[in-house]
Amino acid sequence: MLQQLIQSATQTAHTLRRRWLPVLVTLVAGGWVLFAFWLSDVQGRMDLPIAYSIRMTCEDDPEAGLWRGGCERVASDIAQVGRPGLVDLYGAFVEVHHKPGPRQATAARFADVPHEPGFDLAQALAGQRYGLALVTPEFEGVKSRAHAEAVKEAIDVRDRALLAIGRAGLGIDALIAGAAANLAHPGVMVEGAQQYVGILLGTAKTSDIATGLSERR
């Protein structure tokens, strides 16, 4: 029996020496797919609390007028129930993680637009769900009402996608959709891999992957 095991191991080693390139390609491709799924899981776990915060922000409250402006624009999405389809989930992951964020998506259109006389960003965001945080990076460089409105619309699109991901939760369909989106957009995969190397080297934390991806938001 020992002789058979040795012979089998020898044959396996011989086969690997003769076919090392296909084996290497298979291992790399398999690892790349596994990483896409792992990254999808990280993305989904990051998206769920954000989706919940959108719902929480737009809940009825006696003082809702202080912050709920704009909630009516995503009210129908908040009211939706049931799991979204796989195609819808794929589109949602693409929208959230693989497209430019609201600021980047609108910056080029308004790059040469001068400052609108009398426009005050803080006043424009007062009472709006878009300006709840002390820091609003999506509105960086906004100098007109038209630009601010364009950013709001882009945020609405992103938030609708987040709400869809939130309805799916951590289900296998969401994991597959996110992995498929990652494989179709390798740029984010490369960035995620670089950050993961930082985690292994001890120079970064797992949360840094989420932070890096959130720059697209």
Backbone bond lengths (Angstrom), bond angles and torsions (degrees), N, CA, C in turn:
res aa  C-N    CA-C-N  psi(-1)  N-CA   C-N-CA  omega(-1)  CA-C   N-CA-C  phi
1 M - - - 1.457 - - 1.530 110.98 -
2 L 1.349 115.37 -41.17 1.463 119.89 177.77 1.516 110.84 -61.47
3 Q 1.339 114.85 -39.61 1.458 119.30 179.00 1.519 111.25 -64.20
4 Q 1.319 116.82 -38.26 1.461 120.48 178.42 1.531 111.08 -65.59
5 L 1.326 116.10 -40.45 1.469 119.90 177.84 1.525 111.15 -63.60
6 I 1.343 115.75 -42.39 1.469 119.55 178.69 1.516 110.57 -63.95
7 Q 1.330 116.46 -42.14 1.460 120.80 179.76 1.524 110.95 -64.54
8 S 1.340 115.88 -41.43 1.468 119.84 178.77 1.526 110.95 -63.98
9 A 1.326 116.36 -42.67 1.462 120.07 178.90 1.520 111.30 -64.81
10 T 1.321 116.14 -38.41 1.467 120.46 178.50 1.520 110.81 -64.40
11 Q 1.322 116.63 -43.28 1.464 120.82 178.92 1.526 110.99 -64.47
12 T 1.332 115.57 -40.12 1.468 119.17 178.60 1.520 111.07 -63.48
13 A 1.337 116.12 -44.39 1.460 120.30 179.16 1.524 110.67 -63.65
14 H 1.315 117.25 -39.01 1.462 121.48 178.51 1.524 110.51 -64.16
15 T 1.331 116.28 -43.29 1.470 120.73 178.80 1.523 111.19 -62.90
16 L 1.336 115.47 -41.11 1.459 119.12 179.81 1.521 111.43 -65.68
17 R 1.342 116.66 -36.67 1.469 119.61 177.98 1.520 111.00 -65.98
18 R 1.325 116.32 -36.72 1.470 119.24 -178.44 1.536 112.08 -77.71
19 R 1.314 115.37 -30.32 1.463 119.18 -174.90 1.528 111.05 -121.66
20 W 1.299 117.08 39.32 1.452 120.80 -175.67 1.525 112.70 -64.82
21 L 1.332 116.97 -34.95 1.459 118.81 -177.59 1.530 112.01 -67.40
22 P 1.343 120.04 -51.07 1.471 119.05 176.52 1.532 112.60 -58.91
23 V 1.345 115.92 -38.00 1.464 119.27 179.25 1.526 110.45 -64.60
24 L 1.327 116.77 -42.90 1.460 120.81 179.70 1.525 110.74 -63.47
25 V 1.346 115.73 -44.74 1.468 120.04 179.34 1.528 110.35 -60.90
26 T 1.327 116.09 -41.47 1.466 120.25 179.49 1.524 111.62 -63.55
27 L 1.336 116.21 -42.60 1.458 120.16 179.82 1.525 111.73 -65.21
28 V 1.342 116.15 -42.93 1.464 120.35 179.68 1.527 110.24 -64.46
29 A 1.350 116.43 -45.38 1.463 120.40 -179.88 1.530 110.60 -63.08
30 G 1.332 116.62 -42.52 1.455 120.09 178.44 1.521 112.25 -63.40
31 G 1.333 115.72 -41.58 1.460 119.41 177.61 1.513 112.19 -64.81
32 W 1.343 116.37 -37.50 1.464 121.27 179.19 1.532 110.77 -63.85
33 V 1.346 116.25 -41.51 1.465 120.72 178.72 1.525 110.24 -66.54
34 L 1.325 116.73 -43.55 1.463 120.01 178.44 1.526 111.02 -61.53
35 F 1.331 116.35 -39.30 1.457 119.67 178.30 1.523 110.93 -65.45
36 A 1.343 117.57 -36.05 1.463 121.26 177.41 1.525 110.58 -60.78
37 F 1.332 116.59 -40.54 1.462 120.21 178.47 1.523 110.75 -69.45
38 W 1.338 116.81 -41.94 1.466 119.70 178.64 1.523 110.85 -61.20
39 L 1.327 116.13 -44.16 1.457 120.61 179.64 1.518 110.59 -65.07
40 S 1.335 117.15 -38.35 1.460 121.06 176.43 1.515 111.13 -59.16
41 D 1.327 116.51 -40.50 1.463 120.38 179.16 1.525 110.54 -64.49
42 V 1.336 117.01 -42.83 1.472 120.90 177.65 1.527 110.16 -61.61
43 Q 1.322 116.46 -44.65 1.464 120.55 -179.73 1.521 111.14 -61.88
44 G 1.337 116.07 -45.54 1.451 119.67 -179.26 1.517 112.58 -62.21
45 R 1.328 116.82 -42.08 1.461 120.53 179.43 1.523 111.33 -66.82
46 M 1.330 117.51 -27.81 1.453 120.74 175.44 1.523 111.21 -75.61
47 D 1.333 116.46 -36.05 1.460 120.84 -174.74 1.524 113.20 -73.81
48 L 1.326 117.60 -32.83 1.460 120.37 -173.95 1.532 113.34 -59.29
49 P 1.339 119.82 -48.98 1.470 117.82 178.54 1.525 113.05 -65.47
50 I 1.335 117.27 -29.36 1.471 119.38 177.42 1.515 109.70 -68.16
51 A 1.335 116.90 -43.06 1.459 120.81 177.75 1.526 110.42 -61.40
52 Y 1.329 115.73 -40.56 1.470 119.50 178.59 1.525 110.19 -64.44
53 S 1.315 117.21 -38.89 1.469 119.96 -178.56 1.525 110.87 -65.75
54 I 1.331 117.52 -33.43 1.468 120.35 176.67 1.523 109.58 -63.45
55 R 1.329 116.21 -46.41 1.471 120.54 177.99 1.529 110.89 -61.94
56 M 1.313 116.31 -44.46 1.458 120.56 -177.51 1.525 110.73 -64.15
57 T 1.323 117.03 -41.23 1.458 121.26 179.68 1.519 111.09 -60.21
58 C 1.331 116.03 -35.88 1.464 120.57 -174.06 1.525 113.26 -96.87
59 E 1.343 117.54 11.71 1.461 119.83 175.35 1.525 110.43 -72.52
60 D 1.328 115.32 153.66 1.465 120.35 177.01 1.516 110.19 -64.64
61 D 1.317 115.20 139.47 1.458 120.69 -178.69 1.522 107.55 -158.88
62 P 1.326 118.16 144.48 1.467 119.61 -179.98 1.522 113.65 -55.77
63 E 1.322 116.72 -29.00 1.460 120.33 -179.04 1.527 111.55 -108.39
64 A 1.322 116.81 23.95 1.456 120.70 -175.00 1.519 113.09 -60.19
65 G 1.310 116.27 -25.70 1.461 118.95 -179.22 1.515 113.56 -62.54
66 L 1.331 116.68 -16.63 1.465 120.06 -179.04 1.521 112.17 -76.68
67 W 1.348 117.92 -16.00 1.462 118.47 -175.01 1.525 114.87 -148.71
68 R 1.306 119.60 -5.64 1.459 120.71 -169.73 1.522 114.33 -89.88
69 G 1.302 119.07 3.36 1.457 119.85 179.14 1.517 111.50 -55.79
70 G 1.307 117.98 129.23 1.461 121.90 -178.68 1.517 113.71 97.39
71 C 1.321 117.80 -10.64 1.464 120.00 -179.88 1.524 111.56 -66.09
72 E 1.325 116.09 -29.24 1.469 118.92 -179.74 1.528 111.47 -63.35
73 R 1.310 116.77 -20.69 1.466 120.38 -178.07 1.523 112.19 -75.46
74 V 1.328 117.67 -21.93 1.463 120.54 177.63 1.528 111.43 -119.23
75 A 1.330 116.74 13.04 1.462 121.17 -176.28 1.525 111.78 -59.66
76 S 1.330 117.07 -41.65 1.469 119.50 -178.40 1.530 111.06 -65.77
77 D 1.322 117.01 -32.67 1.471 120.46 178.24 1.522 110.84 -72.48
78 I 1.327 116.79 -37.70 1.461 120.81 177.14 1.521 110.57 -64.70
79 A 1.329 116.24 -35.33 1.465 120.72 -177.01 1.528 113.07 -76.30
80 Q 1.316 117.37 -15.47 1.456 119.73 -178.78 1.529 110.96 -64.15
81 V 1.336 114.77 144.72 1.462 121.01 177.63 1.522 108.47 -126.76
82 G 1.303 116.25 164.85 1.462 120.62 -179.90 1.517 111.70 87.68
83 R 1.311 114.47 162.46 1.457 120.35 -177.80 1.526 110.42 -80.80
84 P 1.315 117.57 136.48 1.462 119.95 174.39 1.523 110.40 -70.47
85 G 1.331 116.03 158.56 1.452 120.49 178.37 1.519 111.79 -71.75
86 L 1.321 115.65 167.20 1.458 121.09 -177.57 1.527 111.34 -62.86
87 V 1.337 116.17 -39.53 1.471 120.06 179.30 1.531 110.11 -64.83
88 D 1.335 115.98 -42.16 1.468 119.74 178.50 1.525 111.07 -63.86
89 L 1.317 116.68 -39.68 1.457 120.30 178.48 1.521 111.18 -65.36
90 Y 1.322 116.19 -40.84 1.467 119.79 177.67 1.530 109.61 -58.73
91 G 1.334 116.33 -47.63 1.465 119.87 179.03 1.513 112.37 -61.98
92 A 1.335 116.21 -35.74 1.464 119.87 179.52 1.527 111.09 -66.15
93 F 1.338 117.24 -43.76 1.467 120.12 178.50 1.531 111.15 -64.91
94 V 1.315 116.13 -38.21 1.469 119.32 177.11 1.517 110.12 -62.41
95 E 1.334 116.32 -45.30 1.464 121.21 -178.31 1.523 111.54 -61.69
96 V 1.321 117.04 -43.30 1.463 120.74 -174.21 1.523 112.10 -78.73
97 H 1.336 117.22 -39.98 1.466 119.89 -168.84 1.527 114.99 -112.26
98 H 1.307 118.15 -11.02 1.461 118.36 -172.78 1.529 113.74 -128.82
99 K 1.289 117.14 10.14 1.456 121.04 175.12 1.521 109.00 -122.44
100 P 1.322 117.04 157.33 1.466 118.90 177.32 1.523 110.76 -58.65
101 G 1.331 116.55 145.68 1.459 121.30 178.26 1.515 111.36 -71.39
102 P 1.325 117.16 175.78 1.468 120.97 -177.75 1.523 114.45 -53.71
103 R 1.333 117.15 -40.42 1.466 118.95 -178.86 1.521 110.75 -68.69
104 Q 1.341 116.44 -48.40 1.464 119.57 -178.17 1.525 111.87 -66.68
105 A 1.333 116.65 -35.09 1.458 120.47 -176.22 1.525 112.47 -68.24
106 T 1.324 116.94 -24.75 1.468 120.05 -176.25 1.520 113.56 -109.03
107 A 1.320 117.09 -12.72 1.473 120.38 -172.70 1.526 112.39 -59.25
108 A 1.329 117.51 -44.63 1.465 120.64 -175.28 1.527 111.64 -63.48
109 R 1.335 116.70 -37.83 1.466 120.69 -178.15 1.519 112.21 -64.20
110 F 1.318 117.28 -29.56 1.463 120.90 -174.26 1.524 112.39 -116.43
111 A 1.332 115.96 16.02 1.467 119.36 -176.32 1.516 112.53 -60.75
112 D 1.323 117.74 -36.67 1.468 121.50 -176.21 1.519 113.38 -102.06
113 V 1.318 116.66 8.93 1.465 120.18 179.79 1.529 109.23 -81.32
114 P 1.332 118.10 125.15 1.473 119.50 -179.50 1.527 111.43 -71.41
115 H 1.308 115.37 166.59 1.462 120.84 179.35 1.529 109.41 -64.01
116 E 1.306 115.66 129.32 1.462 120.91 179.79 1.529 109.65 -74.01
117 P 1.327 117.59 124.93 1.466 120.04 -179.62 1.528 111.40 -56.62
118 G 1.305 115.61 130.92 1.454 120.56 177.43 1.517 115.05 81.18
119 F 1.343 117.50 -1.79 1.461 119.29 -179.01 1.514 110.87 -77.32
120 D 1.322 115.59 129.71 1.466 121.72 178.21 1.524 107.58 -127.50
121 L 1.333 116.28 115.22 1.462 120.60 -175.34 1.529 111.68 -62.87
122 A 1.334 116.95 -43.84 1.468 120.14 -179.22 1.519 111.00 -59.74
123 Q 1.310 116.15 -39.77 1.457 120.24 179.11 1.531 110.78 -69.49
124 A 1.329 115.95 -37.28 1.464 120.17 -179.45 1.524 111.93 -66.73
125 L 1.339 116.49 -28.60 1.462 120.76 -178.49 1.528 112.86 -96.77
126 A 1.310 117.38 -4.20 1.463 120.79 -178.93 1.530 110.12 -61.13
127 G 1.326 116.01 129.64 1.459 120.73 -179.96 1.511 114.36 76.04
128 Q 1.328 116.99 5.61 1.460 121.93 -178.66 1.526 110.33 -103.38
129 R 1.309 115.90 144.96 1.463 119.59 176.95 1.525 111.40 -64.47
130 Y 1.320 117.20 -20.21 1.461 121.80 -178.20 1.524 112.32 -73.55
131 G 1.329 117.04 -19.02 1.461 119.93 -175.91 1.514 114.03 -116.59
132 L 1.336 116.62 24.77 1.462 120.03 -178.13 1.525 112.66 -65.44
133 A 1.324 116.56 -40.90 1.463 120.69 -176.85 1.523 110.38 -74.71
134 L 1.332 115.24 152.74 1.458 119.93 177.09 1.519 111.16 -65.42
135 V 1.340 116.36 -30.69 1.459 121.89 178.36 1.524 108.00 -114.73
136 T 1.315 116.72 127.73 1.471 121.03 -178.98 1.533 109.03 -123.74
137 P 1.324 117.29 79.21 1.471 119.78 -175.65 1.520 113.37 -62.52
138 E 1.341 118.29 -25.03 1.457 119.53 179.19 1.522 112.10 -61.07
139 F 1.337 116.69 -27.71 1.461 121.05 -175.66 1.532 112.57 -99.94
140 E 1.304 116.69 13.54 1.464 120.01 178.53 1.527 109.90 -62.61
141 G 1.298 117.02 127.93 1.458 121.87 179.04 1.514 114.60 84.54
142 V 1.322 118.72 2.59 1.470 121.74 179.81 1.524 109.16 -74.79
143 K 1.351 115.52 127.25 1.460 119.61 -175.29 1.526 113.13 -128.44
144 S 1.332 117.19 8.14 1.459 119.73 -178.90 1.519 110.20 -151.15
145 R 1.329 115.55 160.62 1.459 120.49 178.80 1.528 110.56 -64.42
146 A 1.318 116.75 -38.20 1.463 120.02 -179.28 1.528 110.92 -63.18
147 H 1.325 115.76 -41.78 1.467 120.01 178.82 1.523 110.13 -66.23
148 A 1.326 116.92 -43.26 1.461 120.42 179.07 1.523 110.74 -61.01
149 E 1.325 116.69 -40.28 1.457 120.20 179.83 1.525 111.09 -67.13
150 A 1.329 116.74 -37.15 1.467 120.28 177.79 1.527 110.82 -64.37
151 V 1.324 117.02 -39.69 1.470 120.43 177.67 1.521 109.96 -65.46
152 K 1.321 117.08 -40.93 1.464 120.46 178.05 1.530 110.87 -59.75
153 E 1.308 116.33 -44.01 1.469 119.83 179.73 1.525 110.79 -63.40
154 A 1.334 116.69 -39.29 1.467 119.99 177.63 1.529 110.89 -66.19
155 I 1.330 117.24 -37.64 1.456 120.68 176.44 1.528 110.19 -64.46
156 D 1.337 116.27 -39.50 1.465 119.63 178.03 1.523 111.33 -59.73
157 V 1.333 116.32 -43.47 1.468 120.45 179.65 1.521 110.17 -61.35
158 R 1.323 116.47 -46.40 1.459 120.90 178.65 1.523 111.65 -61.87
159 D 1.344 116.07 -42.64 1.460 119.74 -176.82 1.525 111.74 -69.48
160 R 1.320 117.11 -32.81 1.472 119.10 174.80 1.531 110.09 -62.67
161 A 1.325 115.78 -39.71 1.465 119.68 177.50 1.520 110.68 -65.90
162 L 1.322 117.52 -41.05 1.463 121.04 178.44 1.522 111.35 -63.55
163 L 1.319 116.92 -38.49 1.458 120.39 178.69 1.525 110.68 -65.15
164 A 1.328 116.86 -36.68 1.467 120.00 176.47 1.525 110.59 -64.37
165 I 1.321 116.31 -44.27 1.470 119.93 177.63 1.522 109.96 -63.80
166 G 1.328 116.86 -37.61 1.457 120.68 178.89 1.519 112.18 -63.24
167 R 1.342 116.87 -36.54 1.471 119.12 178.93 1.525 111.42 -68.93
168 A 1.316 116.65 -28.12 1.474 120.03 179.68 1.516 111.80 -79.62
169 G 1.336 117.17 -25.68 1.451 120.16 -179.49 1.522 111.55 65.47
170 L 1.314 116.57 -143.68 1.461 122.24 -178.70 1.531 111.10 -101.24
171 G 1.314 116.18 32.05 1.455 120.58 -179.43 1.514 112.77 -69.40
172 I 1.312 115.94 162.90 1.460 121.16 -179.30 1.513 111.48 -64.66
173 D 1.350 117.00 -31.44 1.465 119.37 179.08 1.525 111.03 -65.07
174 A 1.337 116.77 -39.45 1.461 119.96 176.90 1.522 110.81 -66.67
175 L 1.319 116.33 -39.60 1.468 120.42 178.98 1.530 110.66 -61.84
176 I 1.331 116.74 -43.61 1.465 121.07 179.94 1.522 110.57 -66.81
177 A 1.340 116.57 -44.36 1.466 120.30 -179.20 1.519 111.10 -61.91
178 G 1.338 116.59 -43.14 1.459 120.01 178.84 1.510 112.24 -65.32
179 A 1.342 116.65 -40.93 1.463 119.71 178.41 1.511 111.40 -64.67
180 A 1.342 116.82 -40.92 1.463 120.34 178.28 1.525 110.83 -62.77
181 A 1.331 116.63 -40.49 1.467 120.13 177.65 1.523 110.78 -64.19
182 N 1.321 117.14 -39.43 1.468 120.45 178.66 1.523 111.23 -64.73
183 L 1.332 116.92 -43.29 1.461 120.55 -178.96 1.525 111.17 -66.68
184 A 1.332 116.52 -31.11 1.463 120.28 179.80 1.526 112.37 -79.85
185 H 1.329 117.09 -15.08 1.470 121.72 -179.45 1.526 108.10 -130.69
186 P 1.321 117.37 79.10 1.470 121.08 -171.83 1.523 114.92 -66.23
187 G 1.323 118.08 -15.85 1.463 119.07 -179.73 1.514 112.53 -58.68
188 V 1.325 116.18 -46.42 1.468 120.02 178.73 1.522 110.24 -67.65
189 M 1.330 116.39 -33.00 1.463 119.95 176.49 1.526 110.50 -60.56
190 V 1.328 116.69 -43.59 1.463 120.73 -179.53 1.523 110.06 -63.66
191 E 1.343 116.51 -44.66 1.463 119.77 178.48 1.521 110.86 -61.68
192 G 1.344 115.93 -43.22 1.454 119.55 178.38 1.516 112.00 -62.52
193 A 1.345 116.62 -38.89 1.459 120.58 178.74 1.526 110.77 -64.57
194 Q 1.326 117.13 -39.80 1.462 120.67 178.36 1.527 110.82 -62.83
195 Q 1.314 115.88 -41.86 1.458 119.37 179.55 1.528 111.04 -69.86
196 Y 1.326 116.50 -34.40 1.463 119.78 178.38 1.528 110.62 -66.36
197 V 1.332 116.79 -36.64 1.464 119.99 175.00 1.523 109.84 -61.20
198 G 1.326 115.62 -38.95 1.462 119.51 176.58 1.515 111.92 -62.14
199 I 1.340 116.43 -35.78 1.468 120.24 177.53 1.523 109.99 -65.08
200 L 1.338 115.88 -45.32 1.461 120.04 -179.46 1.532 111.70 -63.89
201 L 1.331 116.39 -33.71 1.464 120.53 -179.58 1.528 112.14 -82.94
202 G 1.320 116.49 -6.93 1.453 120.19 178.87 1.510 114.50 83.87
203 T 1.325 117.64 11.17 1.465 120.70 -179.76 1.523 112.39 -98.12
204 A 1.324 117.43 -1.16 1.462 121.23 -179.87 1.518 108.82 -148.32
205 K 1.316 115.68 167.02 1.455 122.26 176.75 1.523 109.03 -115.21
206 T 1.322 115.91 163.37 1.467 119.45 179.40 1.517 110.81 -57.08
207 S 1.330 116.12 -36.12 1.459 119.11 -179.19 1.522 112.19 -63.63
208 D 1.338 117.55 -21.80 1.457 120.32 179.38 1.526 111.41 -65.56
209 I 1.323 117.23 -27.61 1.464 119.57 175.97 1.514 109.47 -63.92
210 A 1.330 116.14 -46.06 1.455 120.07 177.38 1.517 110.60 -62.15
211 T 1.313 116.81 -41.90 1.457 120.35 -179.18 1.520 110.69 -63.48
212 G 1.317 116.70 -41.04 1.460 119.85 179.44 1.511 112.28 -64.44
213 L 1.326 115.59 -42.22 1.457 118.44 179.96 1.507 111.50 -70.11
214 S 1.317 117.27 -30.33 1.457 119.54 -176.65 1.521 112.73 -68.66
215 E 1.327 117.64 -10.21 1.463 119.55 175.92 1.519 111.11 -63.54
216 R 1.341 117.55 -19.09 1.453 120.46 178.23 1.518 112.39 -83.05
217 R 1.318 116.80 -7.39 1.458 119.38 -174.03 1.519 111.03 -78.45
